[in-house]
């Protein structure tokens, strides 16, 4: 049994050894001499037997790194590996003649290659690849070239929806010195691929696409992708803090006017808004266009300033003499505020000539506490409502609290609705 197993193993080794041929160093030297000396190869001549037909060049891109988007100069920075394939009809051989060699790697400067350039590049003009890079020639004449490239390309940005914006950026490849009748660019098998390890703390890449087209007689291939901003940092550091500050500012109207800290509280909140704006201004895109978030922040500052002004006016009215007559329309608005808050208005009893009583003036601003005693013989049908200036300021605070709460809620919902 052991001898049978040994016989089978040796037979398998002999058969496989006979089927596999390995080229030697001499074979590769002879192949190199044949291709570039014997054939008289000239890299300056386009490798096509029919020079009136264009050379088809397929291009693929593996984006291996993404540095980011820069709003100020509308630039996308990334790195990737291009896979460029074409057929050189002047470079072919029979593999059996050279030890079964089916391909050979040579420096990229030895053969003709398409003059590819990044059409929307913002960087310097330079040849793809480098003298140290090689390309692979197959025995059929097919050539595969994989140059590594750093792309600094122009990307027109729209930051209206910042920080929930997304941009569509592209890398445009063109045959610089050859029109579409000489070099025709086409999409490779994979088109644009995003490396699985590609990460960026601020941006997320998705939806890669490839499109080959001819524009003004030149052949282009465009690699496009959607780049979405990650909004978490801006939500936590800008939107939520500013919303909280505005809410705190609105609660200025809940403080009593007799409280000496009402004005200083409003000033402190407004200064806090300015300080936060100073801190976050560096995080906002430095472009000429305006985003909804910038309008939202401007609205917050405006609300803070208006609240401070209204607070100052309210305190001024609160100190007015009670002898000064209150306009009828202001009294009606004050009484309406009492009804909306389900509070009983203050009353006064008039002297009808029969029963003499003291005037009972109880202001709503005093929270219903009696300041003066009323005669037990008050006549209910002679009672009239008394509105004081302190009641007017209390009603003013009530209306302003509702108004600014609605504005804050409306602007926040509008911002979310427009951007998300």
C-alpha positions in Angstrom: 0.0 0.0 0.0 2.9 2.4 0.9 4.6 1.6 -2.4 1.5 2.3 -4.4 1.1 5.7 -2.7 4.8 6.6 -3.4 4.4 5.6 -7.0 1.3 7.8 -7.4 3.2 10.8 -5.9 6.2 10.4 -8.1 4.1 10.0 -11.2 2.2 13.2 -10.4 5.4 15.1 -10.0 6.9 13.9 -13.3 3.7 14.8 -15.2 3.4 18.3 -13.7 7.1 19.0 -14.2 6.7 18.1 -17.8 3.8 20.5 -18.2 5.4 23.5 -16.6 8.2 25.4 -18.3 10.2 28.2 -16.6 12.0 30.9 -18.5 15.6 31.6 -17.7 17.5 34.9 -17.4 18.8 34.3 -20.9 15.3 33.9 -22.3 14.3 37.3 -20.8 17.4 38.9 -22.2 16.7 37.5 -25.7 13.1 38.7 -25.4 14.2 42.2 -24.4 16.6 42.3 -27.3 14.0 41.0 -29.7 11.4 43.6 -28.7 13.5 46.7 -28.6 16.4 46.0 -30.9 15.5 43.3 -33.5 12.1 44.7 -34.2 13.4 48.3 -34.3 10.8 49.6 -31.9 10.2 53.3 -31.9 8.3 54.7 -28.9 7.5 57.9 -30.7 5.2 56.1 -33.2 1.7 55.2 -32.1 1.6 51.4 -32.0 -1.1 50.8 -34.7 -0.7 49.1 -38.0 -3.6 51.3 -39.3 -2.7 54.8 -38.3 -6.0 56.1 -39.5 -7.8 54.2 -36.7 -7.7 55.5 -33.1 -6.0 53.5 -30.4 -8.4 52.4 -27.7 -7.2 53.1 -24.2 -9.2 51.9 -21.2 -8.8 53.6 -17.9 -9.7 52.6 -14.3 -9.1 54.4 -11.0 -8.7 53.0 -7.5 -9.0 55.9 -5.1 -6.8 54.8 -2.2 -6.8 58.0 -0.2 -8.8 61.1 0.4 -7.3 64.2 2.0 -10.4 66.4 2.0 -12.2 69.3 0.4 -11.1 72.9 0.8 -14.0 75.3 0.5 -11.9 78.5 0.2 -10.3 77.5 -3.1 -12.8 74.8 -4.1 -10.2 72.0 -4.2 -10.4 68.3 -3.7 -7.2 66.5 -2.7 -7.0 62.7 -3.1 -4.6 60.0 -4.2 -5.1 56.9 -6.3 -3.8 54.3 -8.8 -4.7 54.5 -12.4 -4.9 51.3 -14.4 -4.3 52.1 -18.1 -4.6 49.4 -20.8 -4.1 49.4 -24.5 -2.7 47.2 -27.2 0.7 47.8 -28.8 0.6 46.0 -32.2 4.4 46.3 -32.5 5.2 44.3 -29.4 4.2 40.6 -29.5 6.0 37.3 -29.5 5.6 33.5 -29.3 6.0 32.4 -25.6 7.5 29.0 -26.5 10.4 30.7 -28.1 11.4 32.4 -24.9 10.9 29.7 -22.3 7.2 30.2 -22.1 7.4 33.9 -21.0 3.9 35.4 -21.4 4.8 38.9 -20.1 7.8 41.2 -19.4 8.1 44.2 -17.2 10.0 47.2 -18.6 10.5 50.8 -17.6 7.6 53.0 -18.7 9.9 55.3 -20.7 10.8 52.5 -23.2 7.4 52.2 -25.0 4.7 54.4 -26.4 2.0 55.4 -23.9 -0.9 57.7 -24.1 -0.2 61.3 -23.0 -2.8 61.3 -20.2 -3.3 64.3 -18.0 -5.7 65.5 -15.3 -7.8 68.1 -17.1 -9.2 69.8 -14.0 -6.0 69.7 -12.0 -5.0 72.6 -9.8 -1.5 71.3 -9.5 1.6 71.3 -11.6 1.8 69.9 -15.1 3.8 66.7 -15.0 4.0 63.3 -16.7 2.1 60.4 -15.1 4.2 57.9 -13.3 7.9 58.2 -13.1 11.2 56.8 -14.5 11.3 54.2 -11.7 7.9 52.8 -12.6 7.4 49.9 -15.0 4.6 48.6 -17.2 3.8 45.1 -18.1 3.8 43.9 -21.8 2.0 40.7 -22.6 2.9 38.4 -25.5 -0.4 39.4 -27.3 0.8 43.0 -27.3 -1.6 44.1 -24.5 0.0 46.6 -22.1 -1.0 47.3 -18.5 0.3 50.5 -16.9 -0.5 51.4 -13.2 0.8 54.9 -12.4 0.3 56.3 -8.9 -1.0 59.9 -8.8 -1.8 62.6 -6.2 -4.9 64.5 -7.5 -5.5 68.2 -6.6 -8.6 68.9 -8.6 -11.1 71.6 -8.9 -14.5 70.9 -7.3 -17.3 73.5 -7.6 -18.9 73.6 -4.2 -22.4 74.6 -3.0 -22.4 75.1 0.8 -26.0 76.4 1.1 -27.0 73.3 3.1 -23.9 73.4 5.4 -23.3 71.4 7.5 -25.7 68.9 5.8 -24.3 69.5 2.4 -22.9 67.1 -0.1 -20.7 67.8 -3.1 -20.3 66.0 -6.4 -16.6 66.1 -7.4 -14.8 64.5 -10.3 -11.4 63.7 -11.7 -11.3 64.3 -15.5 -8.6 62.4 -17.5 -7.8 63.6 -21.0 -5.4 62.6 -23.8 -3.6 66.0 -23.8 -1.9 66.1 -27.2 -4.2 63.6 -29.0 -7.7 64.2 -30.2 -10.4 61.5 -30.3 -9.3 60.4 -33.8 -5.9 59.3 -32.4 -6.6 58.2 -28.8 -10.0 57.1 -27.7 -10.5 56.8 -23.9 -13.0 54.2 -22.6 -14.1 53.0 -19.2 -12.2 50.0 -17.9 -13.8 46.9 -16.4 -14.0 48.4 -12.8 -14.3 52.1 -13.6 -13.9 54.1 -10.4 -13.4 52.1 -7.2 -13.1 53.4 -3.6 -10.6 51.6 -1.4 -12.2 49.8 1.5 -9.8 51.5 3.9 -10.4 55.0 2.6 -11.5 57.2 5.6 -11.8 60.9 6.4 -12.9 62.4 9.6 -15.0 65.2 8.0 -16.2 63.6 4.8 -17.9 60.4 3.6 -17.5 59.2 0.0 -20.1 57.3 -1.9 -21.7 56.7 -5.3 -18.6 56.3 -7.5 -19.3 56.5 -11.3 -17.4 56.6 -14.5 -18.3 58.3 -17.8 -16.4 58.5 -21.1 -17.3 61.2 -23.5 -15.9 63.4 -26.3 -15.9 67.2 -25.9 -14.6 69.6 -28.6 -12.9 66.7 -30.4 -11.0 65.5 -27.3 -11.6 62.2 -25.6 -12.4 62.4 -21.8 -13.1 60.0 -19.0 -14.6 61.4 -15.9 -14.5 59.7 -12.5 -17.2 61.2 -10.2 -18.2 60.6 -6.6 -20.5 62.1 -4.1 -18.8 63.5 -1.0 -21.1 64.1 2.0 -20.0 66.2 5.0 -20.3 64.6 8.4 -22.5 67.0 10.4 -22.1 65.6 13.9 -19.3 68.0 15.0 -21.2 71.0 13.8 -24.4 69.9 15.5 -22.8 69.3 18.8 -20.5 72.4 18.8 -22.5 75.0 17.0 -26.2 74.3 16.5 -27.1 72.9 19.9 -25.1 75.4 22.0 -26.6 78.4 20.0 -30.1 77.0 20.4 -29.7 76.6 24.2 -28.4 80.2 24.5 -31.3 81.6 22.6 -33.7 79.6 24.8 -32.0 81.0 27.9 -32.3 84.5 26.4 -36.0 84.1 25.8 -36.4 83.2 29.5 -35.4 86.7 30.3 -39.1 87.6 30.0 -40.0 85.2 32.9 -37.9 87.3 35.4 -39.9 89.9 37.4 -39.2 93.5 36.5 -38.6 94.3 40.1 -35.6 91.9 40.0 -32.4 93.9 39.7 -30.7 91.1 37.7 -33.0 91.1 34.7 -31.0 93.5 32.6 -27.6 92.0 33.6 -29.0 88.5 32.8 -29.9 89.6 29.3 -26.6 91.3 28.7 -24.7 88.2 29.9 -26.6 85.9 27.5 -26.0 88.2 24.6 -22.3 88.4 25.3 -22.2 84.6 25.5 -23.8 84.4 22.0 -21.1 86.7 20.7 -18.3 84.6 22.4 -19.7 81.4 20.9 -19.9 83.0 17.5 -16.3 84.1 17.7 -15.2 80.6 18.6 -17.2 78.8 15.8 -16.5 81.4 13.1 -13.3 79.5 12.2 -15.3 76.3 11.7 -17.6 77.9 9.1 -16.6 77.7 5.4 -14.7 80.7 4.2 -16.4 81.3 0.9 -18.4 84.1 -0.7 -21.7 82.1 -0.7 -24.0 82.1 2.4 -25.3 79.0 4.1 -28.5 78.5 6.0 -26.6 77.9 9.1 -24.9 81.4 8.9 -28.4 82.9 8.5 -29.5 80.9 11.5 -26.6 82.2 13.6 -27.3 85.8 12.5 -30.9 85.4 13.5 -29.8 84.2 16.9 -27.7 87.4 17.4 -30.6 89.5 16.2 -33.0 87.9 18.6 -30.5 88.4 21.5 -30.2 92.1 20.6 -34.0 92.6 20.3 -34.6 90.9 23.7 -32.1 93.2 25.3 -33.7 96.3 23.8 -37.2 95.1 24.8 -36.0 94.4 28.3 -34.6 97.9 28.6 -37.9 99.4 27.4 -39.9 97.1 29.7 -37.9 98.3 32.8 -38.4 101.9 31.8 -42.2 101.4 31.5 -42.2 99.6 34.8 -40.9 102.6 36.6 -43.6 105.0 35.3 -45.8 106.9 37.7 -49.2 105.4 38.2 -50.7 108.9 37.7 -49.8 108.7 34.0 -52.8 107.6 32.0 -52.6 104.2 30.2 -53.9 104.2 26.6 -57.1 102.2 26.2 -55.7 99.8 23.6 -52.8 99.0 26.0 -55.3 98.3 28.7 -57.3 95.9 26.4 -54.1 94.0 25.5 -53.2 93.7 29.2 -56.6 92.4 30.1 -56.4 89.9 27.2 -53.1 88.6 28.7 -54.8 88.0 32.0 -57.5 86.0 30.3 -54.9 84.0 28.4 -53.1 83.2 31.6 -56.4 82.5 33.5 -55.7 85.1 36.1 -58.2 87.3 37.8 -57.9 91.0 37.1 -57.6 93.6 39.8 -60.6 95.7 40.7 -61.5 99.0 42.3 -64.7 100.0 44.0 -66.2 103.4 43.3 -68.0 105.6 45.8 -71.8 105.7 44.8 -72.8 108.2 47.5 -74.4 105.5 49.7 -71.6 103.3 50.8 -68.2 104.7 51.3 -65.4 102.3 50.7 -61.7 102.3 50.1 -60.3 101.8 46.6 -58.9 98.3 46.3 -56.0 98.4 43.8 -54.5 95.0 43.3 -52.0 94.7 40.4 -51.6 91.5 38.5 -47.9 92.0 38.7 -48.2 91.6 42.5 -49.4 88.0 41.9 -52.8 88.6 43.4 -51.5 89.6 46.9 -53.6 92.3 48.7 -51.8 95.5 49.1 -54.7 97.4 50.7 -57.8 96.2 52.6 -61.3 96.6 51.2 -64.4 97.7 53.1 -66.7 94.9 53.9 -69.6 97.0 52.3 -68.2 96.9 48.8 -70.8 96.8 46.1 -69.9 94.4 43.3 -71.8 96.2 40.6 -69.7 99.3 41.2 -66.4 97.4 40.7 -64.2 98.5 37.8 -61.0 96.9 36.5 -57.8 98.8 37.3 -54.7 98.4 35.1 -51.3 99.6 36.3 -48.1 100.2 34.5 -46.7 97.2 36.3 -49.4 95.1 34.8 -48.5 96.5 31.3 -44.9 95.4 31.7 -46.0 92.0 32.9 -48.3 91.6 29.9 -45.4 92.8 27.6 -43.2 90.1 29.0 -45.9 87.5 28.4 -46.4 88.5 24.8 -42.7 88.7 24.1 -42.1 85.3 25.6 -44.7 83.7 23.3 -43.5 85.7 20.3 -39.8 84.9 20.6 -40.5 81.2 21.6 -42.4 80.9 18.3 -39.7 82.6 16.3 -37.0 80.3 17.8 -39.0 77.2 17.2 -40.0 78.2 13.7 -36.4 79.1 12.6 -35.0 75.9 14.1 -37.6 73.7 12.3 -37.1 75.7 9.1 -33.3 75.2 9.3 -33.8 71.4 9.8 -36.4 71.2 7.0 -34.2 73.1 4.5 -30.9 71.2 5.2 -31.9 67.6 6.0 
